[in-house]
Amino acid sequence: MLAELQNITKYYGQPGSGIRNVVLNEVSLAIDEKDSLAIVGPSGSGKSTLLNILGTLDKPSSGNVILNGTRIETMDDRQLAGYRNQFIGFVFQLHHLLPQLSLIGNILLPCLPVKDKSKQRIAREHAYHLIETVGLKKLIHQRPAQLSVGECQRAAVVRALVNQPRLLLADEPTGSLDAENACQLGELLAELNREHNLAVVVVTHSADLALRMGKEYRLISGRLQLKSPL
């Protein structure tokens, strides 16, 4: 099992009031290698919270998060940050590229904490391969302001994959794109899942993107439900 959520509950309380706002209620999810999952649901239903807990950016109120056989509560913050950098890639609705850096400089940012020179070289080679795959080879020295929104988002995907993670988490990755670029990015995520031994989990409002994934889950009232195939 690549990743697993076991009976995850997440609530937010108002200090001194005794009131709890339950966002996730006993949610369980298992992810195997090469899985591709879409999580859909109304705005405010807890989709991003679920993704952040899976990505170790947030902690559950109760329940277990297990990544590659390891329960994350056994790790300290430094271990968790290193594990997150190597095991998980993140793509968000906004690309978050640094405006002062070139495209290639942005893409190679996750390599900075890596001290091993051979690993840095492998990551750089992998980056250039992915850059060519997504059609950005001629733009590597451009800065984000000189690129289209679609090009920036493709660069963000490459940056998420530069350390060759085993799990890619994408939060509304097509939300800021027009229909054509959204379609292209959806095709790219599906291709990466098929050809790079990469598990993909996307949170999305896009029915088209959800259909490109192997399984679709719906999050309603804090509960996660698998959508049955037609």
Secondary structure by P-SEA (a helix, b strand, c coil): ccbbbcbbbbbbbccccccccccccbbbbbbcccbbbbbbbcccccaaaaaaaaaccccccbbbbbccccccccccaaaaaaaaaccbbbbcccccccccccaaaaaaccccccccaaaaaaaaaaaaaaaaaaccccccccccccccaaaaaaaaaaaaccccccbbbbccccccccaaaaaaaaaaaaaaaacccbbbbbbcccaaaaaaccbbbbbcccbbbbbbcc
